[in-house]
Amino acid sequence: MDHKVTLHDKTFKLFIPNEKIEKAIDAVAERLNADYADATDEDPLVLLCTLNGAIIFAAELLKRLSFPIVLKACKLSSYQGTQSTGSIKTEVPLPAHLEGRRVIIVEDIVDTGNTIEALTGLLKAAKVRDCKVCTLLVKPEVYKKDVKLDYVAMEIPNRFIVGFGLDYDELGRNIKDIYVLDE
């Protein structure tokens, strides 16, 4: 296993091995299965995958969930390179027909919280019945928003990471482990 990768002009070192990621996803899925055992085919949960970063997390989560699910996706972005721009851009809008539904937002990472705050606002305006947030990663030292993160797989320090769906200028999403910028 190579412990360093280079993407564009930056080098990253191994931070979280895939085995640890998988165990964290197992734990989140176990909680979700317990909390949503009441879902039915007539009232399935909507898993709202935030593109593109959460694709791999959402796929791994889906394989572990035992209740009826409808998978939907949207795309809001705020990152350029290694920095958040601070402004949210909607690239793929919310799917139609969410009114009255129970929705679980599936995020790859929550740091500033600007995207998750914007997305929960959009879902509230769409009149969803219930909205929960499920994220693979959170950076607690920078997340200061009021939106509750209901399901968190792992907490990490405020460092720039790639792999397992996360990218640096569109590269690195396919790396199975998570790597951190080697400073």
C-alpha positions in Angstrom: 0.0 0.0 0.0 1.4 3.4 -1.0 1.2 5.9 1.9 1.4 9.0 -0.3 -0.4 10.2 -3.4 0.1 13.3 -5.6 -2.8 15.0 -7.1 -2.1 18.0 -9.4 0.5 20.1 -7.5 -0.1 18.6 -4.0 1.0 15.6 -2.0 -1.2 13.8 0.4 -0.4 11.2 3.1 -2.5 8.3 4.4 -4.8 9.6 7.1 -7.7 7.1 7.6 -7.4 3.6 6.2 -10.4 2.1 4.5 -11.0 -0.5 7.2 -11.6 2.2 9.7 -14.0 4.0 7.3 -15.9 0.8 6.8 -16.3 0.2 10.5 -17.6 3.8 11.0 -20.1 3.3 8.2 -21.2 0.0 9.8 -21.9 1.9 13.1 -23.9 4.6 11.4 -25.9 2.1 9.4 -26.7 0.2 12.6 -28.2 3.3 14.1 -30.2 4.2 11.0 -31.6 0.7 10.8 -32.7 0.9 14.4 -34.2 4.4 14.0 -36.0 3.7 10.7 -37.3 0.1 11.2 -40.8 1.6 10.9 -40.3 2.6 7.2 -42.6 0.9 4.8 -42.9 0.5 1.0 -45.7 3.0 1.2 -43.6 5.5 3.2 -40.0 4.8 2.2 -37.2 7.2 3.4 -35.6 9.4 0.9 -31.8 9.2 1.0 -30.7 12.5 -0.6 -27.1 12.1 -1.8 -25.1 15.3 -2.2 -23.1 15.0 -5.4 -20.4 14.4 -6.1 -18.5 13.8 -2.9 -21.1 11.7 -1.1 -21.6 9.1 -3.9 -19.2 6.5 -2.4 -20.4 7.0 1.2 -24.1 6.8 0.0 -23.3 3.6 -2.0 -21.7 2.0 1.0 -24.4 3.1 3.3 -27.2 1.8 1.0 -25.7 -1.7 1.0 -26.0 -1.8 4.8 -29.6 -0.4 5.2 -32.5 -2.8 5.7 -35.5 -0.4 5.4 -37.3 0.8 2.2 -35.3 3.7 0.6 -35.7 6.0 -2.4 -32.4 7.3 -3.6 -32.3 10.9 -4.9 -29.5 13.3 -5.5 -28.7 17.0 -5.6 -25.6 19.1 -6.0 -24.6 22.2 -4.1 -21.0 23.4 -4.2 -18.9 25.8 -2.3 -15.3 24.6 -2.8 -12.7 25.7 -5.3 -9.3 24.0 -4.9 -8.6 23.5 -1.2 -10.8 26.4 0.1 -14.5 27.0 0.6 -15.6 30.0 -1.5 -18.2 30.9 1.2 -21.0 31.0 -1.4 -23.3 28.2 -2.3 -24.0 27.3 -5.9 -26.8 25.0 -6.9 -25.6 22.8 -9.7 -28.3 20.0 -9.6 -31.5 21.2 -7.9 -33.6 19.3 -5.3 -35.6 16.5 -6.8 -39.4 17.0 -7.2 -42.0 15.4 -4.9 -40.4 15.7 -1.5 -43.3 17.4 0.2 -44.4 15.3 3.2 -41.5 12.9 2.9 -38.9 11.9 5.5 -35.4 12.8 4.1 -32.0 11.9 5.2 -29.3 14.1 3.7 -26.1 12.0 3.0 -23.0 14.2 3.0 -19.4 13.3 2.6 -18.0 16.0 4.9 -19.4 18.9 7.0 -16.9 21.7 7.8 -18.1 25.3 7.7 -21.7 24.0 7.4 -22.7 26.5 4.7 -23.8 23.8 2.3 -25.7 21.8 4.9 -27.4 25.0 6.2 -28.5 25.9 2.6 -29.7 22.4 1.8 -31.8 22.1 5.0 -33.3 25.5 4.2 -34.3 24.2 0.7 -35.8 21.1 2.1 -37.8 23.1 4.7 -39.1 25.2 1.8 -40.0 22.0 0.0 -42.1 21.1 3.0 -40.5 17.8 3.8 -42.0 16.0 6.9 -38.7 15.3 8.5 -35.1 16.0 7.7 -32.0 14.4 9.2 -28.3 14.8 8.4 -26.0 11.9 8.0 -22.3 12.7 7.3 -19.3 10.5 6.9 -17.0 13.2 8.3 -17.3 16.4 10.4 -14.7 19.0 11.4 -16.1 20.1 14.8 -13.5 22.8 15.3 -15.0 24.8 12.3 -18.6 23.6 12.3 -20.6 26.3 14.2 -24.0 26.2 12.5 -27.3 25.4 14.3 -28.2 22.5 12.0 -28.1 19.3 14.0 -25.8 16.6 12.5 -27.9 13.5 13.4 -25.6 10.7 12.2 -21.8 11.3 12.2 -19.5 8.5 11.2 -16.2 10.2 12.2 -14.9 13.5 13.5 -11.6 14.8 12.0 -9.4 17.9 12.6 -9.6 20.9 10.2 -7.3 19.6 7.6 -7.8 19.2 3.8 -8.4 15.6 2.8 -9.1 13.5 -0.3 -10.2 10.0 -1.1 -13.4 8.0 -0.5 -15.4 10.4 -2.6 -13.6 13.6 -1.6 -11.5 15.4 -4.2 -8.9 18.0 -4.9 -10.0 19.8 -8.1 -12.0 16.7 -9.2 -9.1 14.2 -8.6 -8.8 11.6 -5.8 -12.4 10.6 -5.4 -11.6 7.0 -6.4 -9.0 6.4 -3.7 -10.4 3.9 -1.2 -8.6 5.4 1.9 -8.7 9.0 3.1 -5.5 11.0 2.7 -4.6 14.4 4.3 -2.6 17.2 2.7 1.1 16.6 3.5 2.3 20.0 4.7 
